[in-house]
Amino acid sequence: MIRRPPRSTLFPYTTLFRSRGASSEVASLIKNVCPHFRIDEDKPYAELWMGTHPSGPSSIVTPEGRVGKTLLEELLQHPEYLGQTLINQFGQHLPFLFKVLSVGKALSIQAHPNKKRAEELHKERPDVYKDANHKPEMALALTNFEALCGFRPFGEIAHFVKTIPELEELIEHQLTSEFIKAENASVSEQRAALKKCFTAVMTAPKNSIQKQLCSLVRRTENEVHKNTTSELLLKIYKDFPGDVGCFGIYFLNYLKMKPGDALFLEADEAHAYLSGDCIEIMACSDNVVRAGLTPKYIDTEELCEMLTYNCTESDQKLFRGIKEEDSHRTIYDPPVPDFILDKIEVPSNVATYTIKSKNVASIILVVRGHGTYDCLGYGGRELKRGTSVFIPANEELVINVSTSENLDIFQAYC
């Protein structure tokens, strides 16, 4: 039995195209728990990782404040901390990766393969697709958050194809005609037409893409009254001039999410995060198939082949949480076994709050407020913005709230 609960430190994983300096939620969280950490205003702070992912496992901080072994090492030595239910299904590691994500510029247009296809890709190209797992994910906005997700309603895409000559030019006349005729066809026929249309754009010759984008951007810049789509085009083009991903805005739903809104991304669903800060949780995998808005490896043919081509209204992409009986907890439980995310909001007038025990391990992250916690007989450890705590299976965590503001916590488990 654990005498002192391991506390996993936040792991900063910096990549391109994310928020810089103190404007990054990631940098702000690190700074609050690591006073000696200096924020470089010219450096992008992209992600905080919490979990046992081999590329960046969390580290355990001792009660004396020393950084010790990784959480992955600890769980390999003490698998009982995970809980037998979790071990039976996923083995001796956490099946999810828990993140904070700060997006300053658009991320790639991408999708994640389903489990069967992930296994095939890993076998075919293990140097690119490094594991055999699927990677469903969910994002919950901490700030105003923008994303592209899933295909727009068929009629909206058809409107763009009819009214944007540069888009029509890339698709070519015959396919354009077939696509427009499919407006009144069956759903399966619309999917087939959309696949042909989208693939034609994404695989068009680079010189044709650049030529048509230059023409489209010039026309858009001269518009007297620019609509939301026009402004989005100019914003993305500024960061990715000549990139085929700029045309993705005419195919994919544009979501403007408010703090607390959640988005669940199933396998084989095209998406791109554009801006803002979010909590992100996903299956533990590196499998990403990209096709635009990135300097990283792209696999356009694979992406175009794998997508579902389901067309939906943008508001249908939001994932609703369920409020629990205690009124302080909202549960986001997507239709996958790998992860669940809870948002816990403890009002300042509540002196004590107990995170009840589960038969599986979990990780919590504090994003607002202050207090202390008691767990496994060890009490008085500080909870503040940026603190993350690993809670072993079958153990509760009692929080003593000591703040004039609400205490906001996210809990990840499966």
Disulfide bonds with the S-S distance in Angstrom:
none
